[in-house]
């Protein structure tokens, strides 16, 4: 079982806060901000699982 690191968590939170701030500055509605944040999270999980699958082969 893989575990996350404190540094990875901090970097992820930093990226999400920058994205949220940028979307607010662009006056994107709250609904679309949540949609985009969800897409980013799903993308990150997909990339991480793809890396783990490749490393097992």
N, C-alpha and C positions, 0 to 999 in steps of 0.2 A: 504494500500500500504506500503510495506516494504521499508526502506531506508538503504543504506549502511552507514558505519561509516568511519571516517577519518582513524582510526587505521586499519580497514579492508582493506582499499584502499592501505595504506602504506605497510601492510604485503603482499598483493597481488602483488604489484609492486616489492617488495623485492624478492619474490619467482620467479617472471618472470625474473628479472635481473640475479639472480643466475643461473637459467636454461639456459638463453641465453649465459652467460659467460661459463658455463660448456660445452655447445654444441660447442662454438667457440674453447675452449681448446682441444676438441676431434676432431677438424677439420671436423665437419659435414657441408655439403654444406648448403648454405643459403636457398635453396628450402626446404630441409628437416627440417631445423630449424623452418621455418614458419609453416610447416605442424605439427610438434610436439607442437609448441606453440598454434596453433589452437585447437589441440586435448586436451591440458591441459585446455584451456578456456572452451571448450564444456563440458569437464568432471566436471569442477567446477560449471558450470551452472546446470548441471544435478544433482549433489549432493545437491546443494542448493535448487533446486525445489523439490527434493525428501524429504528433511528435512521439507520443508514447508507443503507438502502434508500430511506427517505423523503427524505433530503438529496440523493440522486442524481436524483430526479424533478423 
